Amino acid sequence: MLLLRRCLSLARFSPLNSQRHQVSPTVALCAVRLCSSSGGGGGGGEDQRSYQHTHRPRWRHALAGLLAGSGAVLAYGLHNHKAEQEDISVQNLKKRSGLPIYSQEEVTKHRSLENGVWVTYKGGVYDITEFVAMHPGGEKILLAAGGALEPFWALYAVHNQEHVLEILSEYKVGELSVEDQKKQQAIKSSDPYASDPERHPVLHVNSLKPFNAEPPPEILTDSYVTPSAFFFKRNHLPVPHVDPATYQLRVEGLPGGVLTLSLEDLKTRFPKHTITATLQCAGNRRSEMNKVKQVKGLNWGIAAISNATWSGARLRDVLLAAGYRPDVAQWAHHVQFEGLDKDVTGTTYGASIPINKAISEEGDVLLAYEMNGEDIPLDHGFPVRAVVPGVVGARNVKWLGKIVVSAEESSSHWQQNDYKGFSPGTDWDTVDFKSAPAIQELPIQSAITTPADGATIDRSVETVTVKGYAWSGGGREVVRVDVSLDGGKTWQVAQLRGSEEGQGPESSPPPGRAWAWKLWEITAPFPHEAEELEIVCKAVDSSYNAQPDTVSPIWNLRGVLSNAWHRVKTPC
Amino acid sequence: MLLLRRCLSLARFSPLNSQRHQVSPTVALCAVRLCSSSGGGGGGGEDQRSYQHTHRPRWRHALAGLLAGSGAVLAYGLHNHKAEQEDISVQNLKKRSGLPIYSQEEVTKHRSLENGVWVTYKGGVYDITEFVAMHPGGEKILLAAGGALEPFWALYAVHNQEHVLEILSEYKVGELSVEDQKKQQAIKSSDPYASDPERHPVLHVNSLKPFNAEPPPEILTDSYVTPSAFFFKRNHLPVPHVDPATYQLRVEGLPGGVLTLSLEDLKTRFPKHTITATLQCAGNRRSEMNKVKQVKGLNWGIAAISNATWSGARLRDVLLAAGYRPDVAQWAHHVQFEGLDKDVTGTTYGASIPINKAISEEGDVLLAYEMNGEDIPLDHGFPVRAVVPGVVGARNVKWLGKIVVSAEESSSHWQQNDYKGFSPGTDWDTVDFKSAPAIQELPIQSAITTPADGATIDRSVETVTVKGYAWSGGGREVVRVDVSLDGGKTWQVAQLRGSEEGQGPESSPPPGRAWAWKLWEITAPFPHEAEELEIVCKAVDSSYNAQPDTVSPIWNLRGVLSNAWHRVKTPC
């Protein structure tokens, strides 16, 4: 109610609103707005404040079409009460006749907050100036200013939902001239995902465009090295198709000037280095946070993590060849990666890592051209990707096109306004993305892959076998996994496996370079007195970091870093 | 009862027992034995298995005189029921007359398990062969074989308790000849702690000999850098008095041969490097584990942690001067430190760290000769100590005498059989010290220093202010502290302080080199509806590691690594 009052005030008194009053968002829309105000501050930082609705039932559509690939938070899913009673669709967009006719030339003049932000969609003209501050994807929406929405919505498929059209309809100010409509249709917007590769049908798809999928959990513990086809896939944009013959990697920012390397150069001018490293998405196990309270992001299960063998040139060697000298470290603090995957505006995926990780002999950062002994598959970054072991998946940039040594972190959305952790008390009204560091090393993690949650265990068995994985960021080795069959009251120590072959304890990797996970297994006497097993696992790494007991206290609005004890209940 | 039966069997059938049957331990003693069997295995590994008594009430004296300094677990504190009803003291030792008279020469023949282990104490002769396996300090007891106990007990003051004498009395086999008694008295056993330095009276003493003490918690947050007098003190042995003019540091194990450095050499031949680093004892907050279930070790509160500014030569520079070359890393994996503090047998305190920490430019390991801008105080390692930032206090060896580059970890008791973490399900019967890595980097930690637990808060206040510290090992910076006033249901973010001056957010140290703690503070509206505040804090580090919620699941038999959320209850 308080919000409703705030919105009414805005609608009445906002100077921006004066001349567009008849088409301003309805009060009802205001009550379900996702974003409350624009970031304001300096620079190109995007702001993603979001209103957390006080009426829980209204959230039923919330995030239905979650963030479909862009780190931008594209979560339009809120319906308002009024809207639910209406039948709004594309047809509605055309209902509002009697509106002025505008030329494309006129529309194009409105490309800023000062001059108004206009867009076109299926022949209609929309003044979305006021909506910019509410856009869950932040000011990225300005990329469409003065032009057509269609190519953007083709890229971010989450927009193709009725309630998004409903919101748009409130902003209609006119019709595009018939001539210009014809011109637009001539420039056909093709599906940028049409040439994405085939994927294995066993994968559980969290988002089709862009493609985000994880394997069934039990497959993860079938083999120490995950077959590439089953390796979790997390794309932010369409898969680019790169010709290996003409591929070029630019290395910029060093005293030696720009170094350009072909794929052949990478393979022949630098020693080939191989590591086995586990990659994990920051959003792995997000679904458990969603059960506590809705978060924004793909609803990953426990399998947004996989382990592969990677080969390539060491980033260190390439930076040295490009002129890196110790004195560079006096001003350069980061190494930025730019992908060749891009949106319709040409904005590429980007991220950065601290330079000490990049240049350290023990950092083992690769410019990888092989995965599990073969060319890197299309979905995993062909022909070259960064592999930054011990660091969150988001910094392991695929389809690598450019490396920039710099004083600052990557300015990309994904580095600045995404992939950061916050207090459970921080909501979209109070979040300040500048207050938290970009996720690099990940914390200790483990999960149970077998048995599955809800699986029934036959009471006649003598023993029960539990399997899972455990991994920690920063090269910290997993040194122990504790398993409980009684919800955490008593604990037993699982057997760890650190290679494809043996089951026994292998010799440890050098300290701080344990990049790969441990698979674990325990066979324990079946507790016949139990009516249900509550199986729990928790791991400990070489810095003796332990997992938190429960999800709520680590809940955060983006649902990242979900590493509480994993629990599975099996009736028996 | 089962144990009782096992003990009876042993007493009857053990071949070792046959000729000493009349003086074998009583069944009652057997029922309270602390150690169930000797380690057996190869090498000099000490075994410290301990019997966990099934009768909880009998534990009332347990660990009363806890491990007074040695890592060896000297916890004789168990009384047996029979003993409690008697009045046993030194006098009792003399009661058993009619026993044979032995010469010192005869006693000296019994210095092994094969020949029997005899010792003398105040004129009595004791055959403690059977007790060796039960000794909580392990086979270290053999160091006294064939001689007098007095000098050892002077070193480990925990033995000076009635129940220890009571146990000893059961093993009496004779009297020492009057002549040899006179000789012994001539060699007066002085108190090795007599020359320990004066300490500040505000310190809370956990053990006087050796000296172990922590400041009142609220003092910790009074200043970012802890004054040396208040810095927690954790000594394993008497404080050695080293003449700085003749002090020599030996560096061994490198191709260059042995390098010997005077204090002057250290100060003049190598650049002086200064860091601010927090040191924490592995046993900090052990008292919270003791509340869950008794553990072995000094009952530290929350203040076995402090922060100081250290200056000295970098270990890296000294190792390079001693001949370290990159190829050394092919065989050398550890750098061992030996202290000049020693027990009566000449055994020195020792520990080791991984060589990559020692040699890394970013490791910042110091051979420190200054603490807070002055000569290092006697209690903190004068004239030179190792400062290994980010690593558990136990590896920051004081009164440093020797550095050894080696393939193996230190063989010291404190590296091999102490300062390791185990599963809560592991007890003294099942523990295998080889199965866990020696603690190096410590996990994320935080605690509330103000208000104190149990302090009453005046209901008339408008706001409540909470203060504390937060720190993480491995150079991981504390990036956030969450505070709850309602036991963890809701959370607010505290303000962090990373230097002596400012309250605001300071610029971060380089990644992986945040050696010093953050002090934190929050002032929140007083929740007038509450009858009691349950204040909780939890911190997050730059790898987004979080503290575990509760103590039980991280409980371990040595009570180390106690880093669950800290909770304080204040009635109001």
Interface residues (C-beta under 8 A of the other chain):
Chain A: H333 P354 N356 K357 E362 G421 S423 P424 G425 T426 A436 P437 I439 Q440 E441 L442 P443 I444 G473 G474 R476 V479 R480 D482 G488 T490 W491 Q492 V493 S508 P510 P511 G512 K538 V540 S542 S543 Y544 N545 A546 Q547 P548 D549 T550 P553 I554 L561 N563
Chain B: H333 P354 N356 K357 E362 G421 S423 P424 G425 T426 A436 P437 I439 Q440 E441 L442 P443 I444 G473 G474 R476 V479 R480 D482 G488 T490 W491 Q492 V493 S508 P510 P511 G512 K538 V540 S542 S543 Y544 N545 A546 Q547 P548 D549 T550 P553 I554 L561 N563
